[in-house]
Each structure stands twice: as structure tokens, then as C-alpha cells.
Amino acid sequence: MNVARFLQTAAAVQRHPRATRAEVKAYQDAQLRRLVVHAYENVPYYRKLFDRHRLHPRHIRGTVDLDLIPITSKQEMRERPAAELLDRTVAPESLLRVCTNGSTGEPFVVQRTWLEDGYNVLFRQRAYQSFGLRLTDRIAMVGLRRAPDPRDKKVAGRLVRTLGVHPRIKVDGMRPPEEVARELEAFRPDMIVAAPGILCLTADHLLAAGRRPIRPRALLVGGEVLTPLVRRRLREAFGVEPVQTYASHEFPLMGWECPVSGEYHTCDDSVILEVMRDGRSVGPGEDGEVVATNLHSYSMPFLRYRLADVVTRGAEQCVCGQPFSTIKSVQGRMIDYFALPDGRMLHPYHILQQLIAGGDAWIRQYELLQDRPDRIIMRVVPNQAPTPELQERISRSVAPLLGIGVEFQVRVVEGIQPGPGGKYRHSRSLIGSAYETNPVMITDG
């Protein structure tokens, strides 16, 4: 990936909302052809995959031939050595690394160059503009605290901030809600970007206190299902209707809510998003699993990658007139808080951070389950049989978070089954949660 191509993409990103559907499709086809050639020539995993299926880049003329490419799962990629997944012409030590918490309960490391990270900024910025964000507007990012990657010098971000573009702060959403509220009130953001579950505790605090000091013009949420109950709380607390984005670490922006149709514009010039069931693409209004291709990820390509999300496919082109296809709704990433006997609401990421940060390589997949107020169970599918000491180490690290009288168990299991919607949930509370009110379910009808 080079700077000239980045600049060409930046121009295309701004041009495409006014383009025709045919022009966007032609752009997709050209990007796909270029990506397939690159992956075949430079990424060992895809070279082996294509050769095993007697497939060559010349067979892929565009999205019309997309189904010739075998689907890849996260598990298949996790089982391969990192070197096989990466562009052999790029120095691995130069890549930015993101270790995901894994909405499927499986940690996974995504790697990209700083320039590829800049592509993500281009597409997010276009979405922000569609929500009415001006260049000088202030943005508050409320989320999980992550250790910064020392290789990420934030060159582009520091440059735009020096120019006065989008002053922003990052707020640790895991802090007490009254502290989060004070920091937001002091900053006076024009836009708040957050996961709805994390921000909902701050909303509850504001509503309980009878105060409405924070009035952003836009409130963007993503990463979790936004239930009607949580939507109402956020709207009442912040005085603005939440709008949703759809993203992942592998595909940082796949969709954003259209203010006209209410459906998600698919980011068609960034990703090819297929919605599939039983090996076929579904039609508008049908539910299916997301299989996606990242058109601008070259250092670690994702070609027809099964994302383990279930969505409802929307129209081929949004009724608002923009040339993007749509997702009608997203069903996935439902995350529960755990209600503890002492009245605290514990976000499961507090527990998961202990696991991911500790690098417990023996854990292949996990699920946190609260089956009663005084017990949380961690069900683990291991990579190898754990010793009692390994299991005890997890229990000791989590115990201080739970407090006196709350039991934490680690149970080794052979497998973890998906929920009724075909979606794994790495944390579930069976004793009541905002995410159990009018939950979104997947049906076959």
C-alpha cells in the first residue's frame, strides 16, 4: 500500500456518496481484483488456500466470481502461524497489533500498517459527516482502556489535532459513572462515541440524579446490540437519539445508520459484505451470517472471512438515494452486566481484561455465565489440559473484583454452543439485564 493509492482512495471516499450504484460496484470489483492478486502472490495462507482449490487470481473478475473463493473462519486463521497470515514483504515488527477481546470468546490478533489504519479514519470520518459533524466539533470516545501499541505513533491523529480538527478525549468507560459524567460535562462534546452498554451506566447515573448537563448533537453507539430499553435511557439522559454503527477489529467500519431509512449503509467501498445462510446469499429481509472481505487490508488480508455475526439484509441500494447497499438490522454482540449482591453492576470486560492481558495461552474459548447473584462461572474450552494452578490463578485474579460472598468457578468444557441466533455471547447473565428486555432474536421465517 502506498501514499499515492491512499490519496486516490481519500478522493473516492468523498466522491462515492454522489456516485451511481454502478460506479461503486465497479470500484469494488477493481479493488477486489487487486487484493486477490496481492494476497495470492504475497500471503502464504492464501497462496496455499487458492492452490488447494485450484483457484487463480485470473479467475476472479469481480464480485460476480466471489463465491469461487473459499470462506475462511477466525478459528482457521488462529490455528495458522502468524507469518502465514501476513504479507511477506512487510516487516512484522512495523505492524500495529490489536488483540481483540473476542465477541465469540476467542482472542485474536489483527495486524495492519499505520497507513491501513489511516484508511479506517477516512471511512469513519465520512460517517461522522453524515451525522452532521463539523471539522471543529469536539468528540468524546467512551470505551475500554487499552494499553497503547508502542509502534502506533498516531502521526495522522496528531497532525489533524494540531490543525484544530476534531478535538477529542478518550474517557475510560469502566470508571464509576459519576466520574465519567464529570469528565464529559467538563469537555462539552459535540459527539459522543461509545458502546451502548458502557454508556448506559452513565445515563442511569444522570437520570437518577435528575441532571441533564451533557447535550451532544450526536451520539454514536456500536459494538453491542442496542435494545429498546437502552436506547430510551440514552435518549432521555443525553437528549439526542442514538445512531448506530457496525464495525469490528477486522473491519473497522462496515455500516452506519442512515438518517432517512433507519437502515445501515454498508461501507461498500471499504468492504464486500455478504449475508449468507446454508451456503447461499440471502435476499432482502432475510437473516444470515456475515461473510466479509476487507478491500483495504493488505498486510493481513481478510478474504471472505466469516465474522460470526448475524444480520438482516436490507435493500440493494438505500432509499435515501446514496449508492450504498444496506443492512436492515444487526443481531449480535449482546453483552450483559453482572448484578452483584452488594448492588454493584460489574461489566464482564473487567473480568475479560484479566484474561486477555495475562496472556493465558491455554484458553482457546471462554464464556462467562452468571447463574445466580452470588456466582459467576467461567466455562473454558482449553488448547491444552490446564493444571489446577492455572485455573486457581484465574480465580485469584478475579476474586477481588467480585467482593465477599461471590463465588467464581472455572469449568473446563469440551465445547461452547452458540445461542438461538447462531451467535456466541462471551458473557451472559441469567438473573436479569437490560439486554434481556425485548432481546433481538434470529428466526427462520
N, C-alpha and C positions, 0 to 999 in steps of 0.2 A: 504494500500500500504506500502511495507516495502523496506528497503535498498537493501536486497538481490535480490528482484524482479527487482529493478531499475538497479542493476548491470547486471542482466541477459538480461534485455531489451537493455541496452547500448551495450552489445556484439552483440545482434541480429541486432541492427540498423546498425552496421558496417558490419555485415556478409551478410545482405539481398541483397545489390546490386549485389552480386556474386552468389546468390541462384537461385534456379529454381522457376518458377511460382507456381508449386505445393507446394513447401516448404513455400512460402509466404502465399498461401491460407490456408495451414494447420495452420500456425501461427495465421492468422486471426480467424479461427474457434475456436482455443483453447482460444484465448483472449476473444472472444465473449461469449463463454460458461461461463468463469469465471466471466465476467462482469455481465451477466444476473443473475447468482446466487446471486452475491453480491447485485445488485440493488433490487432484489425481497426480500431478507432477511433483508436489512438494510435501504432502502429508501421508506418511506411511499407512495410517489406518485406512484412509480412503483408497489408496492405491491397491491395497490388499482386498478391500471390500469390492471394488469395481472389478478387479481381475477375477475374483472368486465367482462373480455373477456374469462374467464375460461381457462386461459393460465398458464402453469407452466414451470419453467426453464428446466425441463427434456424434454420438447417438442422442445427445441432449440438445435439441434445437431451442428449447424454452420450456415454459411451464406445461405445454402440451405433452411433453415427454417426462414430466416429473415423476410419474409413477414407475418409471423404469429404475429409479434409484431406490435401493433397499432402505427401509426405515431403520433408524438407529435409536436405541434406548439409552438412557442415562446409565443404567447398570452395565450395558455392554462397553460404554466408554470408560466407566470407572474400573473395569476389570483389565484394561489395557495399560501398559506403561505410559507415563506422561509423554515421553518422547515420541511415541507413535501418533499422538493426537495433535502434535504441534507442527507448524511449518518448519521444515528442517533448515531453511535459510535464515531464520530469525534466532538470535541468541536468547535462550530461555531466561537467562538472568536479567534481561532487559524488559521482560513482560510484567505487566501488572497482574496481580493474583487476587481473586475474590473467592473465599471459602464460604459457600452458601450454607445456611442453616438447614436447608433442605425441606421443602414443604412435603416431600414424600418421606421424610425421616432419614434420608440418606445424604450425608455431607458430600459435597462435590466442589472441586476447584476449577474455576473458569479463569482463563488467561487471555489477555489481549494487550496490544500495544497502546501507548498513550494516544496515538493518532486514532486508533479504532475507538478508544474511549471518547474522543472528540466527535466521532460520528453520532454517538449516543446523545451528546449535548445538542447537536443540530436538530435531531428529531424531537427531543423533549422541548426545545425552545419553540419549535413550530406549534406544538400542542399548547404551550403556555400562551402563545399569541392568540390562539383560537379561543382561549378563555378570557381574553381582554387584557393580558398582562402587558404593561408598558416597560420600556427598557430601564427606566429608573425606579420601577416598583421594587419593594422590599419583599424578600422571600424567607420564610422560616421553615426549615426542614426539621420535622419532629420524628425521631425514629430511634433505632437501636444504636448504642455506642459501639463502634468497631475500631479496632486498632488500625491506624493508617498504614498503608503499604509504603515502606521507605523508598520504593522505586517510583512512586507516584509523586512527582514534584508539583503537580497542579499548575503547570505552566499556563495553560489556556485559561483556567479559572482565575488565577491571579491577575492575568492581563485584563480580562473583562471587568474584574472588580476594580482595578486601577482606573479604568475608564469610566467608572461610576455605573456600570451596567449591573442591574440586579444585586444590590447589596443584600447579603444573606447571613443568616446564622444557622447553626446546627444545634438543636436542642435535644438533650438526652431524654427521650420519652419514658425511660424507666425510672426516672426520679419521681419523688412524690408529686402528685398532680398540682398541689398548691405552688410548688417551686416552678413547674413547667408554666403554669398560668402567669406567675410573676414575670418570668423571662419573656414570654410572648407579649405581655402588656407593656413591658419596657421597650421592646423592639418595635411595636406597632406595625406588624407585617401587612402588606397588601395581599399576599398569598401565603397560605399555609399548605404544606405538602406533608402527608403523614399516612400511616396505616390507620384505618378506622378504629381498630380495637385499642391501639395505644392512645389515640387522641380521645377516645370515649371517656376514659377516666378523668381527664382534664375537663371534659364537658360536664361530667357528673358533678365535679367539684364546683364549677361555676354555677350550675343550676341550683345546687344545694345552698350555695352562698347567696343566691339571688342577685348575682352581679353579671353584667354583660360588658366588660371593659375591652374585649378584643373583637374587633369588627373588620375582618379581612374582606376584600372584594371577591376573592376566590378561595375555595377550599378544595384541594385535590386529595383524593384518597385512592389507595390501591394496595395490592398485596394480600388482601383478605376479602371475603365476601362482605358486602355492605348490606346488612339486614335492614328491614324497615324500621325496627326499633332503634338501631344505632344511627341510622340516617336522621330520624326525628330528633334524637338527642343532640347530634352535631348541629343540625339546623337551628334548634332552639338556643343552643349555647353560643353559637358564633354568628347567627343572624344571616346566614347565606346557605343556599342549597349546595350540598356536596356534589362534586362531579368526580367521575371515576376514570382511572387509567388502568391499563392492563400491561403488566411487564414481568420480567424475570431477570435473573442474572445473565442467563444465556442470551436473552432477547430483551435488552433493557427497555424498549418501548414497542409494544405490539399493537396497542389500541388506545384511543382516548374518546371520551364521551362527546357525542355531537349535541350541541345545544338545541338543534332543531328536531332531530328524530329521536334522541334519547338513546340510540344505539351507539356502539363503539365504532369509530372509524378505524379500520385496520390500517396499520402503517405499511401500506403495500410497497413503498419504495425502500423499505428497510427490511421487510420480512415477507416471505411467502408463507401464508398461514392456511393450512389445510385442516378441515374438520372432518374426521373420519369415524366410521363405525363399521365393524365387521369387514374391514379391508376395503371399504368404498367411501368415496366422498359423499357427505350428506347434503341434502338440499336446504334451502332457506326454511327456518323454523324448526329444523331437526337438531337434536343434540348429538354430540360426538366428541371424540378425543382430539386434542390439538397436536398436529404434526407440523413442525415449523422449520424454515430454512432462513438463516441469518445471512442476508445478502452482502453485509459489510464486515464479516468476521473472517479474516484470512489467516491470522496467526494460529487460531484454534477454531476451525470451521465447524459449523453445525448444519449438516445437510439432512433434511427430512428427519428431524430429531423429535422423538416422542416426548412431549413435555409433561405428561401425566396430569394435564388439566382437562376438564370437560366444559365445553361451551355450547351455546346455541348459535347456529349460523344465522346471519342476517342476510340482507339484500346484496346482490352483486354490485350495486352502486347505491350510495346513500341518497335518500330522497332530498337532501339539502342541496344537491347539485354538485358537490365536490366529487372527484372521480375515484373515491376510495370505497372498497367493499366494506361490509360491516359485520360485527359480531352482535347478536341480539342481546345476549347476556352471558355472564361468566359464572360458573359454579365451581368453586374450588377455594383452597387455602383458608378454610374456616378455622380460626384459632380461638380457643376458649381461654378465659381466665379461670384460675382455680380460687374458689371462695374458701378461705381458711377459717377455722373456729374462732380466731381472735378478731375477726372482722376484716382482715386484710384481703385484698384481691391480688393474687400473685399471677403475674404474666408468665406463661411457660418458658418464654425466652430467658428468664432468669436462670432456669434450670438448664436449658439447652446451651447457654453460653459456657457453663461449667464443662460441658461435654466437648463442644467444638474447640474451645480454647485449650483444653487439656490434651487434645490430640490422641484420644483413645482409639488407637488403630484397630483394636479388636472388635469395635462396634460396626456392624455392617448397616443395620437399620434399627430404628427405635420408634417407640410410641409411648407417650405419657398419658396415663389414664387416671382420672380421679373418680373412684367408685363410691366414695363416702367422704364426708367432710374432713375426717382425720386420717385419710390415707391417699397417697399418690403412688401409683405403680408405674415403673418403667419396664416395658416389655422390650427385650433386645434380641435381635437376630444377629448372632456373632459371626465374625470372619473366622474365628478360631475359638476353641473352648476356653473360656476365661477362668482364671484361678479365683478362688474365694477372695484373695487380696485385691484383685482388680475390681470386683463387684463392691467390696467394702469401701474402697477408695471413693467410688461414686457416691455411695450412701453418706459417707462422712462429709463430702464436699457440699452436698445438697442440704443436709440436716439443718445448718444454721439459717437457711432461707425459710424453712417451714415453721420453725418455732417449736416450743414444747408441746408434746401431745400429738404431733402429726407424724405418722409413720411413712417412711419411704422404702419401697421394696424394689429390688432389681430382679426381674424374672427373665431367664433365658428361654426363648421360644424358637420353634423351627421356622415359623413364618408369620407375617402380619398381613391380614386380608384387607383389601380396600373396602370402603364404605359402600352404601347402596348406590351412590352415584358414580362408582368406579374411581373415587378419589381417596387417596390416603390422607389421613389427617394425623400429623405428628403429635397432636395434643387434643384430648377430649375430656370434657367434664360431664359426668353423668348426673350431677346433682343440681344442675341449673346454670344457665349462662345466657347472656344477651344474644349469643349466636344460636341458641336453641329456640328463639322466638321467631316463628314464621321462617324456618330454615328453607333454603333453596334445595330442592331435591331433583334428581335426574329421573325422568320417566322414559319409557319406551314408546309412549303414544305420540 
